[in-house]
Amino acid sequence: YDVLDDLSPAHIPPIVATICRVPLNQSDREQVTRALLGRWLAMLRHERQQCTGAINVQQILSLTVSLGLAPEEINTAVFARDVAAYVGDRFNLLGVEEIIVFLWGMQRLIVPGSLTSHFTSGLHQVLKIWPELQSSGQLSMQRLIQLSDVLVIVGQESSWHKDMIALQDLVIRDLSDSVQYCDADNLAELLEIWAGNEAFWRRYEDFSISIAK
């Protein structure tokens, strides 16, 4: 713990990533992760008050994904709240594919119903950059599954409007084209995510047909 004060923000994400992935005593993992995260969040709050460039998107993405593997005792909701406040609606800070990874990682860290407006803002940005996602070939099956997960959860927590329906239409259309190439695990995950009612399957008949092939 004596070295914490010597760590810069850039040092912390790779250390957390290692700690969350290697076999360690649970109590030790919890204590070290909490200390490192507290140090990084303190520097994030300082960055919000005075921009120094010490915090960057890659740090945020790394921690967001790694903390999904952290012990349940770690209060990841505080991290999610502070990061959401830092990012705000500036989703242009993130690359086109990074937005999907960020939203998916964030929704795994919070209590359902939290930060709904933040997720909605992020999904608006995804809709805005959809042509770029397609043209750049960044809509892999993994990203479509992650985006599906976020869409469904946000849809359960808030009233949808036309933009979210439009994004869902685009996601389902791409899934209809690529689901036939899914392995069994991905297909099972998709069916669990899109456990739609009769009206859903009538609307997306092509998706239903593709799954059945």
Buried (B, 14 or more C-beta within 10 A) or exposed (E): EEEBEEBEBBBBBEBBBEBBEEEBEEEEBBBBBBEBBEBBBEBBEBBEEEEEEBBEEEBBBBBBBBBBBBBEEBBBEEBBBBBBEBBEEEBEBBBBBBBBBBBBBBBBBBEEEBBBEBBBBBBBBBBBBBEEBEEEEBBEBEBBBBBBBBBBBBBEBBEBEEEBEEBBEBBBEBBBEBBEEBEEEBBEBBEEBBEBEEEBEEBBEEBBEBBEE
